[in-house]
Amino acid sequence: MLLRWLLRLVIVLFIFWLLPYSWTLILAFLSALLLEGLVVFLQKKFTIKRSLSVLISFLLYIGGLCTVLYLFVSVIIQQIITLSETLPGFIKNIYYTVILPTIRKWETYSQNLPKDVIQSIEDMMEKGISSLEIFFRDLIERLLQLVTVLPGFMIELLIYLIALFLISLELPNIKKKVKGLFQEKTYEKLSIVYSDLIKAGLGFIKAQVVLSIITFMMAYCGLLLLRVPYTLLLSLLIVVVDILPILGTGSVLVPWAVVAIFQGNQNLGIGLIALFFVITVVRRIVEPKVLSANMGLSPLAALVSLYLGFKILGFAGLFIGPALVIVYEALKKSGVIKVNRVIM
């Protein structure tokens, strides 16, 4: 008995050790679970074999991804090319309207300041310039590293697609083998937890897509009203930055607004700051409601799990917090966790 438990412990530890090296296969497995509904639907609707249904679903999945990527990339590349043509003039404009007037003002003010204050300010400016140079150098190095990573990414993508197709074919057999590892009652409880987690995971992805669409529409409409060029490209940039950890819409809109104000374009600067506040407020109001509607949580539970998760675990807590609540509710529903009512 003890040997059996030790063997199970060794297997579990070995699986955890393999996890960091298996993200491509895990992603393929999750994608196969997402496509399973379409596979079953096609199989029942047209009374075809599973292999043909999997093939059709796989081709539709790849076709949909390629179409979306082509539509977005073609528009983005076109706007990037146009932006690159006007970028030198834009930088020159910033130099003459922001940097040069600041230098002239500094020369005027510095005549009335003590030498120690002037020296400390100049040292601080030199440190800022050197930090900026380091930032751009690191950025160029990372871009070069990105180019070298592309061949490996293509290999990972090929493995992902092959694994997705093979796992989709073998998914019923995988479910049968997993079912054989557990007793009937245990498997039923695990099935409830599994179905709730899958439903919540899909709901979370759907919620993030909805929130990104809302952010994109607000950014696009706001920039359109402010008559900013490259509206689509900049709106997509705001959405991407908003999704990234730590960063948010303010990391794009606030510096842009400061530069606009220094250039003397107060209307644009104030408009960008107002747009930042509108996007932030609307997201904070809508986010708990969207998550609760798509993940099966109450708005209060969604808000509390997001807040406490972020406070305790940082950015990862935004995902782990709601996930723990969902796991708890699923375990309670399956009877694994029993909550006794307190009678007063």
C-alpha positions in Angstrom: 0.0 0.0 0.0 2.8 2.4 1.0 4.7 1.4 -2.2 1.7 2.2 -4.3 1.3 5.7 -2.8 5.0 6.4 -3.2 4.8 5.4 -6.9 1.8 7.7 -7.4 3.7 10.5 -5.6 6.7 10.0 -7.9 4.5 10.1 -11.0 2.8 13.3 -9.9 6.2 14.9 -9.2 7.5 13.8 -12.6 4.4 15.3 -14.3 5.0 18.6 -12.5 8.7 18.5 -13.6 7.6 18.0 -17.2 5.1 20.9 -17.2 7.5 23.7 -18.0 8.7 21.7 -21.1 5.2 20.8 -22.3 3.4 24.1 -22.8 3.0 23.5 -26.5 1.4 20.1 -25.9 -0.8 21.5 -23.1 -2.0 24.3 -25.4 -2.7 21.8 -28.1 -4.8 19.7 -25.6 -6.7 22.7 -24.5 -7.4 23.7 -28.1 -8.6 20.2 -28.8 -11.0 20.5 -25.9 -12.3 23.8 -27.3 -12.8 22.3 -30.8 -14.5 19.2 -29.4 -17.9 20.8 -29.5 -17.6 21.6 -33.2 -16.3 18.1 -33.9 -19.3 16.4 -32.2 -21.7 18.8 -33.8 -20.4 18.1 -37.3 -20.3 14.4 -36.6 -24.0 14.3 -35.5 -25.3 16.8 -38.0 -23.8 15.2 -41.1 -23.5 11.6 -39.8 -19.8 11.4 -40.7 -16.8 9.6 -39.2 -14.9 11.3 -36.4 -11.7 11.4 -38.4 -13.5 13.4 -41.2 -15.2 15.7 -38.6 -11.8 16.3 -36.9 -10.2 17.1 -40.3 -13.0 19.6 -41.2 -12.9 21.3 -37.8 -9.1 21.5 -37.9 -9.2 23.1 -41.4 -11.9 25.6 -40.3 -9.8 26.5 -37.2 -6.6 27.1 -39.3 -8.6 29.0 -41.9 -10.2 31.2 -39.4 -6.9 32.0 -37.7 -5.2 32.8 -41.0 -8.1 35.0 -42.2 -8.1 37.1 -39.0 -4.3 37.4 -39.0 -4.3 38.4 -42.6 -7.0 41.1 -42.2 -5.3 42.6 -39.2 -1.7 42.3 -40.3 -2.4 43.7 -43.8 -4.0 46.8 -42.3 -1.4 47.2 -39.6 1.5 46.8 -42.0 0.0 49.4 -44.3 -0.3 51.9 -41.5 3.2 51.0 -40.1 4.7 51.7 -43.5 2.9 55.1 -43.7 3.9 55.9 -40.1 7.5 55.0 -40.8 7.5 57.5 -43.8 6.3 60.3 -41.5 8.2 59.3 -38.4 11.4 61.4 -39.2 9.3 64.5 -39.6 7.4 63.7 -36.4 10.6 63.3 -34.4 12.0 66.6 -35.9 8.8 68.3 -34.9 9.1 67.1 -31.3 12.7 68.3 -31.2 11.8 71.8 -32.4 8.5 72.1 -30.4 9.4 70.4 -27.1 13.1 69.6 -26.6 14.6 72.8 -28.0 12.2 75.2 -26.1 12.9 73.3 -22.9 16.6 73.7 -23.3 16.3 77.4 -24.0 14.1 77.8 -20.9 16.6 75.9 -18.9 19.4 78.1 -20.0 17.4 81.2 -18.9 16.4 79.8 -15.5 19.8 78.3 -14.8 21.4 81.8 -14.6 19.5 82.5 -11.4 20.1 79.2 -9.7 23.0 78.1 -7.4 25.8 76.1 -9.0 25.1 73.0 -6.8 21.4 72.9 -7.8 22.4 73.3 -11.5 25.0 70.5 -11.2 22.5 68.1 -9.5 19.8 68.8 -12.1 22.3 68.3 -15.0 23.5 65.0 -13.4 19.9 63.9 -13.1 19.3 64.7 -16.8 22.5 62.9 -17.8 21.3 59.8 -15.9 17.9 60.0 -17.5 19.5 60.3 -21.0 21.8 57.3 -20.3 18.9 55.3 -19.0 17.0 56.1 -22.2 20.0 55.0 -24.3 20.2 51.7 -22.4 16.4 51.2 -22.9 16.7 51.7 -26.7 19.8 49.5 -26.8 18.0 46.7 -24.9 15.0 47.1 -27.2 17.1 46.7 -30.3 18.8 43.6 -28.8 15.4 42.1 -28.0 14.2 42.7 -31.5 17.3 41.0 -32.9 16.7 38.1 -30.4 13.1 38.0 -31.7 14.4 37.4 -35.2 16.6 34.5 -34.0 13.7 33.0 -32.1 11.4 32.9 -35.2 12.7 29.5 -36.5 12.1 27.9 -33.1 8.7 29.5 -33.0 7.8 28.0 -36.4 8.9 24.5 -35.2 6.8 24.9 -32.0 3.8 26.0 -34.1 4.2 23.0 -36.4 4.3 20.7 -33.4 1.3 22.5 -31.9 -0.8 21.9 -35.1 0.2 18.3 -35.4 -0.5 17.6 -31.7 -3.8 19.4 -32.0 -4.9 17.2 -34.9 -3.8 13.9 -33.2 -5.2 14.8 -29.8 -8.6 15.7 -31.4 -8.6 12.2 -33.1 -7.7 10.4 -29.9 -9.8 12.5 -27.4 -12.5 9.9 -26.8 -9.9 7.2 -26.1 -8.1 9.6 -23.7 -11.3 10.2 -21.8 -11.9 6.5 -21.5 -8.4 5.9 -20.2 -8.7 8.7 -17.7 -12.1 7.3 -16.6 -10.5 3.9 -16.0 -8.1 5.3 -13.5 -10.9 6.3 -11.0 -13.8 4.8 -9.3 -17.3 5.7 -10.7 -18.2 8.1 -7.9 -14.8 9.8 -7.9 -15.0 10.1 -11.7 -18.5 11.7 -11.5 -17.2 14.3 -9.0 -14.2 15.0 -11.1 -16.4 15.4 -14.2 -18.4 18.1 -12.5 -15.3 20.0 -11.5 -13.8 19.5 -15.0 -17.0 20.7 -16.8 -17.3 23.7 -14.5 -13.6 24.6 -15.0 -13.9 24.2 -18.8 -17.0 26.3 -18.9 -15.4 29.0 -16.7 -12.2 28.9 -18.7 -14.1 29.5 -22.0 -16.1 32.2 -20.2 -12.9 33.9 -19.0 -11.5 33.9 -22.6 -14.8 35.2 -23.9 -14.9 37.9 -21.2 -11.3 39.0 -22.1 -12.3 39.2 -25.7 -15.4 41.3 -24.9 -13.3 43.6 -22.7 -10.7 44.0 -25.4 -13.4 44.8 -27.9 -14.9 47.4 -25.6 -11.5 49.0 -25.0 -10.8 49.0 -28.8 -14.1 50.6 -29.6 -13.7 53.3 -27.0 -10.1 54.0 -28.1 -11.1 54.0 -31.8 -14.1 56.3 -31.3 -12.1 58.7 -29.0 -9.1 58.9 -31.3 -11.5 59.4 -34.3 -13.2 62.3 -32.5 -9.8 63.8 -31.7 -8.9 63.5 -35.4 -5.7 61.5 -34.7 -4.1 59.8 -37.7 -3.5 56.0 -37.8 -6.5 55.4 -35.6 -6.8 51.7 -36.2 -3.1 51.0 -35.5 -3.0 53.1 -32.4 -6.3 51.6 -31.1 -4.8 48.1 -31.5 -1.6 49.2 -29.7 -3.7 50.5 -26.8 -5.6 47.2 -26.6 -2.3 45.1 -26.7 -0.6 47.3 -24.1 -3.8 47.1 -21.9 -3.6 43.2 -22.0 0.1 43.1 -21.0 1.1 42.7 -17.3 1.6 46.0 -15.3 1.2 48.2 -18.4 -2.2 49.7 -19.2 -3.9 52.2 -21.4 -2.2 55.0 -19.4 1.3 53.9 -20.5 0.3 55.0 -24.1 -2.2 57.8 -23.6 -0.6 59.7 -20.7 2.9 60.2 -22.2 1.3 61.0 -25.5 -0.9 63.7 -23.8 2.1 65.2 -22.0 4.0 65.5 -25.3 0.9 67.1 -27.0 0.6 69.7 -24.2 4.3 70.5 -24.5 3.9 71.0 -28.2 1.1 73.5 -27.5 -1.7 71.2 -28.6 -3.7 71.5 -25.3 -7.0 70.2 -26.9 -5.4 66.9 -28.0 -3.6 66.5 -24.6 -6.7 67.1 -22.6 -8.7 64.9 -24.9 -6.2 62.0 -24.5 -6.3 62.3 -20.7 -10.1 62.4 -20.8 -10.1 59.3 -23.0 -7.7 57.5 -20.6 -10.1 58.2 -17.6 -13.2 57.2 -19.6 -11.6 53.8 -20.7 -10.3 53.2 -17.1 -13.6 54.0 -15.4 -15.7 52.0 -17.9 -13.5 49.0 -17.7 -13.5 49.0 -13.9 -17.4 49.2 -13.9 -17.9 46.7 -16.7 -15.2 44.1 -15.9 -16.8 42.4 -12.9 -20.2 42.3 -14.7 -18.7 40.7 -17.8 -16.6 38.2 -15.8 -19.6 37.2 -13.7 -21.9 36.8 -16.8 -19.4 34.6 -18.6 -17.8 32.7 -15.7 -20.8 31.9 -13.6 -19.8 34.1 -10.7 -21.8 36.7 -8.9 -20.6 40.3 -9.6 -19.6 40.6 -6.0 -17.6 37.4 -6.0 -15.9 38.4 -9.3 -15.0 41.8 -7.9 -13.7 40.5 -4.6 -11.7 37.7 -6.2 -10.1 40.1 -8.7 -9.2 42.7 -6.0 -7.8 40.2 -3.5 -6.0 38.2 -6.2 -4.3 41.3 -7.5 -3.4 42.5 -4.0 -1.9 39.2 -2.9 -0.4 37.8 -6.1 -0.1 40.8 -8.4 -1.0 40.4 -12.1 -1.3 36.6 -11.9 -3.9 37.0 -9.1 -6.3 38.5 -11.7 -6.5 34.9 -13.1 -5.8 32.8 -10.0 -8.3 34.6 -7.8 -11.5 33.9 -9.9 -10.1 30.4 -10.7 -9.9 29.5 -7.0 -13.5 30.7 -6.4 -14.6 28.6 -9.4 -12.8 25.5 -8.1 -14.3 26.0 -4.7 -17.8 26.3 -6.1 -17.3 23.2 -8.3 -16.0 21.1 -5.4 -18.9 22.2 -3.3 -21.4 21.3 -6.1 -19.8 17.8 -6.5 -19.9 17.1 -2.7 -16.2 17.0 -2.2 -16.5 20.1 0.1 -19.5 20.1 2.4 -20.5 23.3 4.1 -22.7 22.9 7.2 -25.2 25.7 7.9 -25.0 27.5 11.2 -28.3 27.5 13.0 -28.7 30.4 15.4 
